[in-house]
Amino acid sequence: MMADDARVDGPGGLRRVAVVGAGLVGGSVAGAFRAVGASVTLTDRDADVRRRAAAAGLADRVVDGLEEAVRDAELVVVAVPANVAAAVLHEAARSAPLTAVLTDVASLKGELVPTVEALLERDALDPGRFVGGHPMAGSERSGPEAADPSLFQGATWVLTPTNRTDHTAMTVLSAVLRAIGARVLALEPDLHDQLVAVTSHLPQVAASALADVAAETAGRLGEAVLAVAGGGFRDTTRIAASDPDLWVGILRGNRDAVVGAIDALRSRLDAVRDALTGDDDTELRALLDRASTARRGLVRHDADHETVDLVVALDDRPGALATATKALGEAGINVSDLSMRHASAGDRGALLVRIDATAEARAISALAGVDLAAHVEPGEAP
């Protein structure tokens, strides 16, 4: 939950927000701003998506046209695919008040930002009030049902100002994004695209390739591959379930940077292959050691301690999941990640919860108190 003073109607804040696009990110944006006190109007070109967004209660109003949605907005957030974002931002600028701040959530910025600025300048619509944006948060799920108003809490939200960007627009947008819990980072549009090629687009390609290899292996050797798939496989391939149509557009739009990232990864894989075929354990160990050190330095840790995964045995009965999570909550144990593992019999399964390692004993005791057995998930076998 947000703090009481983290409201969009604070000093320099915006009260009326319009969101164009009611998918996962757009719906989450709408819900996040509504949660901190803004009056939110949401629209989507798909009537069924609008109906589902309204049913999910993501906005104060869900309307069927962009013009109506942005008519009195102080902030317009365009949450549509990158290949149509420029046209939608241009249309929104023509219909919104001249003082409205405009932003987007598209994952590519190098071409989009100058295109939007040129379109607005051509029509005397003040390109300075547009600030490109990209929240570094998401899910392999899609649609308004997947929307989560807390999605951006603690997440980095990149803004891509240029020398045309109005300082007030940048300042106000930064303030309201912080109000919904985001960490704001300013980058040049081209630099943004180079960075996300490595940190977002390459992981998607790698996850998809690994999932494809695993599927081919299952086809040859049977479904036993699923039985031996551990936490590392699940974590690494999770995003492979993302929308293929969305990712074709993203990868194509950032082609040069993605190809460069793939080449860099391929060179490392080739080095591993050469070390294995050449029985060169020294080179193999050196690469693994560099990667281990790099991982600790590259990924920000929000907690002071390491985490562990607990496996909680559950019967397939109403309330079993709630019993486990309630017991952990009452013990004051924060769950940073949660997933289900279903047994083949269908009547048994397991809940996997990620917690601070220092809370391991306390968590196991709390679960035992409600007759649930738990143990620490073992690490990947060497």
Stockholm file with secondary structure:
# STOCKHOLM 1.0

chainA/1-382         MMADDARVDGPGGLRRVAVVGAGLVGGSVAGAFRAVGASVTLTDRDADVRRRAAAAGLADRVVDGLEEAVRDAELVVVAVPANVAAAVLHEAARSAPLTAVLTDVASLKGELVPTVEALLERDALDPGRFVGGHPMAGSERSGPEAADPSLFQGATWVLTPTNRTDHTAMTVLSAVLRAIGARVLALEPDLHDQLVAVTSHLPQVAASALADVAAETAGRLGEAVLAVAGGGFRDTTRIAASDPDLWVGILRGNRDAVVGAIDALRSRLDAVRDALTGDDDTELRALLDRASTARRGLVRHDADHETVDLVVALDDRPGALATATKALGEAGINVSDLSMRHASAGDRGALLVRIDATAEARAISALAGVDLAAHVEPGEAP
#=GR chainA/1-382 SS CCCTTCCTTSTTCCSEEEEECCSHHHHHHHHHHHHTTCEEEEECSCHHHHHHHHHTTCSSEEESCHHHHHTTCSEEEECSCHHHHHHHHHHHHHHSCTTCEEEECCSCCTTHHHHHHHHHHHTTSCGGGEEEEEESCCCSCCSGGGCCTTTTTTCEEEEECCTTSCHHHHHHHHHHHHHTTCEEEECCHHHHHHHHIIIIIHHHHHHHHHHHHHHHHHHHHCTHHHHTCCHHHHHHHGGGGSCHHHHHHHHHHTHHHHHHHHHHHHHHHHHHHHHHHTTCHHHHHHHHHHHHHHHHHHSCCSSSSCEEEEEEEEESSTTHHHHHHHHHHHTTCCCSEEEEEECTTSSEEEEEEEEEGGGHHHHHHHHHTTTCCEEECCCCCC
#=GC SS_cons         CCCTTCCTTSTTCCSEEEEECCSHHHHHHHHHHHHTTCEEEEECSCHHHHHHHHHTTCSSEEESCHHHHHTTCSEEEECSCHHHHHHHHHHHHHHSCTTCEEEECCSCCTTHHHHHHHHHHHTTSCGGGEEEEEESCCCSCCSGGGCCTTTTTTCEEEEECCTTSCHHHHHHHHHHHHHTTCEEEECCHHHHHHHHIIIIIHHHHHHHHHHHHHHHHHHHHCTHHHHTCCHHHHHHHGGGGSCHHHHHHHHHHTHHHHHHHHHHHHHHHHHHHHHHHTTCHHHHHHHHHHHHHHHHHHSCCSSSSCEEEEEEEEESSTTHHHHHHHHHHHTTCCCSEEEEEECTTSSEEEEEEEEEGGGHHHHHHHHHTTTCCEEECCCCCC
//
